[in-house]
């Protein structure tokens, strides 16, 4: 097996990173294969058939999200994290809807989340159209990003932006000639 090859940097995958050139400068981001592997792992953790409490599921999701983003946070991936974050929340809404198996339980859950009774009564009878309910119904507003954050779920996008700014900020040249605002070597 020969690992050495000569390719353009834009076609290179190195330690999970891909590269692209913008305005004469090379930048890194997670390679598409790395992003797909991350999505597959999240999909495995949000499987509807895996019977585990939502709290334990969120703990496991947070471990994977934090680990992956801490590794790749030096790269640029805002668009990818936006899509992953939205899809992850949709999958969690589906899990919640499936856990409320009966109409009475769904009605109770929606009312507890503050949905008006007349809307909750209609939506709770929709049954097993999981994706439709998670994407197009009042469940999307009821189980929103702040509600899931209150349950402890880390937002992929918010966590990435926080970590990326920390790592990029330390490499930025400051007006006083130092890097990251810390006295050190000057160019």
Beta strands, then each sheet from edge to edge (+ up, - down):
strand 1: 17-22
strand 2: 25-30
sheet 1: 1+ 2-
end
